[in-house]
Amino acid sequence: MSRGVPTEIEELARSRAEARLDRNWAEADRLRGQIEAAGWRVVDHGVKFELSRAQPPDVLEPGRVRYGTSASVPSRLGEPATTDATVVLLATDFADDLARAMDGLRTHAPAQTQVVIAADDPSASQDEALTRLEEGAGSGAGGGAGADSTEIVWTSQRLGYAASLNAAIRRASGRVVVLLDTSMEPTGDAITPLVRALDDPTVAVAGAFGVTSADLRHFEEAPAGDVDAIEGYCLAFRRDEYAARGPLDEHFRYYRNLDLWWCLTLRDDEGDGEPPRRALAIDLPLERHAHRGWNELGEAERNRLSKRNFYRIIDRFGHRLDLVSGVGGRPSGTATRRKV
């Protein structure tokens, strides 16, 4: 038997191999369906086969679960909100970046702000820092988003950007979810203005950095006010609308352009005849530091991953020029986004 494969899965795979030898394709397909439904993948190599998990397993540790998929994380999305805002942070590498963002939230975020950290198979140093933070939970340390209002969602393997955010958002208790990149350092209360902005039902998404477009192929920086999309460095939306229109598309393993896709998804009138809802950029007390997800990759790899993600936007929204203002035009040398 293959290492780690349950006996019953191995037997299904052997029966399928026999069905293929007999050219009983219908039976082979039926058995493949059973194997895949049980969470395994079968790959044929001539008359032989190889079995592997279709998704990473959940791993039980003393006092902790490391989840193999976002869908494995117990969800609070069907429960009533218990606070105004949940801030979601992603932790993989670069423990100092997370610590800086957390310090800003502790100092400046309103009391009762919940923080959920997606620990997406973090590096050893990040794991150690998160473990210390987790051990301090419930200690009541600090005001604002203190240790007593912080939850960590651990993964067993690196799931990627969208999947790890989905895992964390499933634990959100706030009526507004704020995605905050760890390159952002709060220097004041950046949470309350976002919550207040989303009190307006015409606003679907709000955040610190807006972009506009004329053609859904090129996006440029825009000043505070009505924009076409909000960049993911600080992006807020209603939790109930995430439950209704989400989750985030987990094909976005790299961060870039997921923010555009999600903003357009939230703004879309979904064919009800109403005009698209608004994206609102707000001047917020945030200091912007180097973005590791951009700086740590070479240009060729950044462009490859960005281009793959951008096609997902075009596939879904490429014809929806009603979702853009038409004031963006072609990118200049200062544009932050462009088709690659």
Summary of the structure (lengths in Angstrom):
residues: 340
radius of gyration: 22.2
end to end distance: 46.6
largest distance: 69.7
contacts: 1099
relative contact order: 0.12
helix: 35%
strand: 24%
